[in-house]
């Protein structure tokens, strides 16, 4: 049996109850429970005790023993932070830091600008504490403070319970000050280049590197001096096998085929070694360095990144390696590239030895996504009918992957340009700042006033929230040309 995935923010009490339930089921001779014992207990006893059930529970989740599982849960609790849930403070230094830094949960438009305004009204905030000195890049004041007390470099405090280096790399001030010099000062005085936290208990660390690079599901901006900060951190010993950085700039958020971050991480050993201190601390809940490369190649195939694919293959990524994230659906990179119309990536993978035989429905999908009208016609009406019934979201996928020709072909085949798969194709184009696909959808009859099912927002609302300026301007012009809607 495969090892199970430990739930995020795990509860020791819940796991204790799970072990007790397992013990009860074994005593009742429930076949599934007996199978678990046979699979995961190294020496199954004739009579199972609670300690044996706890061992089986631990090994189910990839831990060698119950004490190791308890240690893991203690580490999660120790490093867990929930910055997005911190309430406003009447203390100005605390409120300044609360507003100045990314939280990955409450990063609404204009939030960090409020911190800029607060600092403009109260300039003394820049040097009010070791944490505000770091966030504002006040290198001279920071040098004086650290000379008096080097231990401040590892102090934890402020609204998020972070150390100074985290406030520095997660701050997004309009004028970041001398951030690189400030980071070097902190590192020289003992700051940990691998410092980080577990966001709301999730076991993918938000490290200092993560903060420097930004990105993510909200398309958070990088630090203004992010690349220089990232290099400094890596030179100081930060692990390049940083799963959250890779997610934020890969599978999470809008995608581009930019490779700068990958080149830097690969230069310092991404995909190699034991995984760094976070991997040692969190054990089987984090992917191995080799698996991180598999995930990245799968992402390049899924989202259409030929430059990324070439770079990763050149650094040892396996052409047929499987990514573990549910978004990949158990597909190889080659399958993902074909099924999403990324022919250049598919050709790169084929040249590296990848191959697959697609079934009829997958072959039809691949033809649609690469906008091959002749191939689509060759499948006949029965396959089209099945596709319309089983996969009405294909047109959403085409929009998500910036494929206006595929959108046009699918609409002509009868796929609904307003299909709401949580959001509509036009929402996807808006979030990608993809004017060409948005224009194609509008020409095909997409409704610019339709709202998504999660946030009750129009495509223009998505564009404005995500600061997607080009498509926002286009959608505003569309709205103006439509005129008022009555009834």
N, C-alpha and C positions, 0 to 999 in steps of 0.2 A: 504494500500500500504506500502511496506517496505521503511524505511528511505534510502535515496540515499547516496552514498559515495561522500564526498566533494573532488573535484579534488586536486591533489598535487600542492603545491605552488599556492594557489587560488588567483585570482585577484578580488578585490572589485569592480572594474569598470565592469568586466564581469558579476558579480553577480547582479549589479545594472541593467545592460541591460537585464539579464535574468528575473528579476522582472518586468521590463517594458514590455517585450514581453509577460509574463504571463498575465499582465493586459490587453494588447491588445487582446489576445486570449479569455479571459473571456468576454470582451465586444462583441467579435464576436461569442460568444456562442459555442466555440470549446469544444466538450465533454471532451477531456482529461484534458483541463485546468480547466473546471468546476469540474471535479473529484478531481483534486489536491486541489482546494479550499475547497471542502466538506471534504476531508480527513484531511487536515493539519491546517485549520483555526479553532480556538476553538469556535468562534461565527461568522459564515459567514454573512456579512452584505448584504443587498439587492443590494446596489451599491458598488462595490469594488473600493477602492482607492489605490494609489501607496503604501501607508504605509501598507495596507492589503496584497498586492502582495509581499512586502518585508518580511512580517511576514510569509507568506506561504512558500516563498523561504527559509527562515532561518529554519523553522520547517521541511521542506523536508530533510534538511541535519542534523537534529538532534539537532538544537539549539533552545532554548526557545524563542528567540526574535532576531530581526534584530540587535540591539546593541550588543548582545552576539556574533553574527556571526562576526560583525565588530571588536570586541575585539579579537576574535580568529585570524582573518587575520592580525591584528596588531602584535599579539604575534609571528605568523609565520614569519612575516617580521623582527621582532626584533631579533629572534634567528637563522634565516637562515644564513648559511655559505656555501661556495662552495670551499673547500680547493683544489679540483682537478683542479680548473680553475686558481689558483694563478700562475702568471708568475714568472720566475726566477728573482732574485734580485741581484744588484751589492753590496748591503750591506751584508757583510759576516755573521753576526748573523742571519739576516732574511733568507738568502739562506741556512744556516745550518739547521735552524728549518724547512724550507720548505722541505728539503730532508730527514730530520730525522724522520718525522712523517707519519703515515698512512693517506691517503687521501680518500680512497675508491672511486677511479676514475682514479688515475694516479700512482698506485702502481706497476710500472714496475719492473722486476727483476734487482737487483743491485742498486735501487734507494737509499735505506738507507745506503748501503755500500759507496755511494758517500759522505754521511754525515760523516761516520766514517773517510774517507780519508781526508775530509776537516778539521775535528777536529784534526786529527794527524798532519796536516801541521800548524794548528793555534790553539794550546792548549788553548789560552786565551778565545776562543769562549765559553768554558764551563761556564765561569762566566761573560759573556758580558752583560747579562740582567737577570732579574728574570725568564724569560721564558727559556733561555738556561740553567740556573741553575737547573730548574725543569726537563727539558728534559734529562740532563746528570746526574741527581741524585747527584748534588754537594751540599750535605747536609750542610757542614760547611759554605760555602759561603751563602747558602740560609738562614741559621739560623741568620747570621749577618745581611743580608738584611732585614729580617722580624723583627728583633729586632729594627732596625732603623725606619721601616715603616710597621706596620702590615697590612695596607691596600693593600700592594702589593699582598697579597694572593688572592685577588679578582680582581686584575687589568686585563684588557683585552688589548691585543696587539699582536705583532709579525705578521707574514705573514698571519695567519688565523683568527686574531681577537679573539683568545681564551684566557682563563685565564691560569695561570701556571699549574694547576692540569691537564688540558686537554693535554698540551704539554708533561707532564710527562707520562701519561698513553698511549698516542698514539705514543710516540717515540719508535723506534725499533733499538737502537744502539747496536753494538756488545758488548760493555761494558756499561751496563746501570747505573753504579754507585750505590749509596745508595738510590735507588728509594723509597723503603718502608719508610725509615726514612725521606726522603724528603717529601713524601706525608703526613706523620703524622705531620710534621712541618706546612705544608700548612693548613691542617685541623684544627690544634690547633690554627692557627692564623685567622680562619674564612672562609677558603675555603669551598665551597658548595659541599658536597659529591654527590649531584644529578646534578652537573654541566653538561652541554652538549650543543649540537647544533642540528639544523635541517638541515640535509645534502641537500643542494640545495632546501630547502623549503619543503622537504618530512616530514610528520608529524609522524615519528617514531624516537624519539630522539636518537642521537648518544651520549650516556652519558659517564661519566668517567668509569663506569662498562663495557660498550661496548668496550672502548679502552683497558682496562686491559685484557679482554678475547680474543679480536681479532676475527678471523673467518670471514665468509661472502662469497660472491659469488666469490671473488678472492682468497679464502683460506688464508686470511691474517694471519700471525703468531700471537700468543698471546704475550703480553709483557713478557720478560724473567722472571719477578717476578710477573706475572699476578695474580696467585691465591692468593698470600699474599696481593697484592694490592686490589683485589676484597673483601677479608675478611675485610681488614681495612676500605674500603669504606662502607661496609654493617654495620660494627660495629659503624661507625660514623653516620649512619642513612640513607644511600642511599636506595632507594626503590628497593626491589628484583623483582618487577613486571616490568622488563625491556624488552620491546618487541623487541628491536633491538638486544640485546644480545641473546635472545632466537632464533630469526631468523638466526643470524649469525652462531650459533652453532647447528642449527636444519635444517630448510628447505633450508637455503642458503648455497651454497658451497658443498664441499664433506662431506659425512656423516660418522660418526662412532657411535658406541653404548656407547661411553664414557658418564658417568653420573656425573662426578665430579662437573661441573658447576651447574647442576640441584640440586644436593644434597646440595650445598652451598646456592643456592637461596631459596630452600624449607626450609632449616634450618632457614632462616631469614624471611619467610612468603610469598614466591611466591604463588599466587593464593588466597591470603587473603587481607582484608583491602579495602581501597578506590582507591588504585592505585598510590598514591604518588603525588608529586607536579606537575610532567609533566601531569599526568592525570587531575589534577585540572585545569591546564593551558589550555590544548588542548581539554578537554571535550570529546564529542562524536566521535572524530576522532581516539581516542585510544581505544583499546579493554579493557574490564573489566578484573580484575585479574582472575575471573573464566573462561572467554573466553580464556585467555592465556594458561590455563591448557588444555582446549579442543584442542587448536592449537597444543600444544606439543604432546598430545596423538595421534592426527591425523598424525603428522609428524613421530612419532615412528612407526605407522602402515604403512604409505606410504613408508618409507625408510628402514624399517626393524630394529627396535631397541627393542629387548625383554627386556633388562635391563631397558631401559627408560620406557617401558610400565608398567613393574611391579612397578617401583618406583612411577610413576605418579598415577597409580591406588591406590597404598597404601596411597597416599596423597590426595585422594578425587577426582581425575579426573573421569569424567563420561564415562563409557564404550561405551555409545551410543551417546556421545556428538558430535556435528558437528563442524568442523573447518570452518572458513570463507574464507580462502585463496583460490583463483581459482585453485591452484594445487590439491586441494582435490576433486574438481568436485562435491561438494554436497554429497559426500559419507560418510558413517559412518566409524569410525576407523576399524571396523570388515570387512567391504567391501574392504577398502583400503588394508588391510593385505592379504585378499584372492586374490584380483585382481593383486597383485604384488608378489605373491608367498612366502610371509613371514608366513609360517605355524606356526612357534613357537609363533609369535605375535598373530596370529589368535587364537591359542589354549588358550593363556593367556586371551584374550578378551572374548572368549566363556566361560571360567571358571568364568569370572566376570559378566556373564549374557548377553553378546551380542549375537545376532542371526540375520540371514538374509536368504532369499530364492533368489538365483541368477537366472536371466533369462538365456536362453540357451547360448547366446553369452558371457555373463559374466562368466558363468560356464566353457565355453570352454577356455576363457582367463585365468581363475584361474588354470585350469588343465595344460595349457601350461607353465605358470609361475612357477608352482611347479614341472615342468618336469615330469608329470605323463603321460607317453606315452600310457598306456592302456586306461586311461580315455579319452585322446585325440582321440584315434582311435575309441572309442565308439560313438563319435558324428557324424561320417560319413563324406563323401566328400563335401556335400552341406554346412555344417557349416564352414568347412575349406575354401571353396571357398569364402564365405562371409567374413570371417576374413581376408583373403589375400587382398580382395578388400577394406574393410573398415578400417582395422587397420594394415597396413604394418609396422608401427612403433613399433609393439610389440617386435621385436627383439632388437630395440634400448632400449626399456624399460628394457628388460632382462639384457642387458649389463650395463645399468645405475645402476641397482640394484644388480650387482655383482652375476649374476646367470648363470655361464657358462654352466651348464647342460641344462637350459632352452634355451640358445642361440643355443646349438647343436641340441636340439629337433626342434626348430623353423626353423633353417636352413634346416633340413631334411624334413620339411613340405613345403618348398618352399619360405620361407621368405628370403629376400635379405640381405646378410651380409654387403652389402655396402649401404643399404638404408640411404639416407640423409634426416633426420628429423632435419634440421638445421645443425646437425652434424651426423656422422655415429656411429654405435655401437663401432667401434674401438676408435673413439675420446672419447666416454664415458668411456671406459675402461682406456684410457690413463689419463684422468682427475682424475679418482679414484685411480690411481697408482695400478691398478688391473692387475697384470701380468698373472694370471690364465685365466681370461676372454680374455685378449689380445691374449694370446697364442692360445686359442680355436678359436678365430676369424681368426687368421692368418692361422691356420690349415684348416679352412673351406673356405679359399679363399679370406679373406678380403684384400683389397688393402691398404698397409701401406702408399702409397703416395697420397691417395685421400685427398681432402681439404674440409673443412667445408664451409658453405654458408655465414657465418657471418664474419669470420676473415681471410678467404682464407689461412688457416693453416692446415698442416698435423697433424695426431695424435702425431707424435714425437714433432712437434712444440707446441702442447698443453701441452705435458708432460714437455718439457723444460721450457716453460713459467711458469707453475705452480710448478716447482721444484719437479716434481714427479720422483724421481731419479731411483727407481727400474724399472718402466715400460719404462722410457727413455733409460736405459741401454739395456733393452730387444729389444726395437724397433731399436736402433742403430745397434745391432747385426743382426737383421733381414735385415736392409738396406745393411749392409756389405756383408751378404751372398747372397743377390739378385744380387749384382754387379751393374754396370752402366746400365741405361735404355737408349736405343737408339730409335730414330724415334718419 
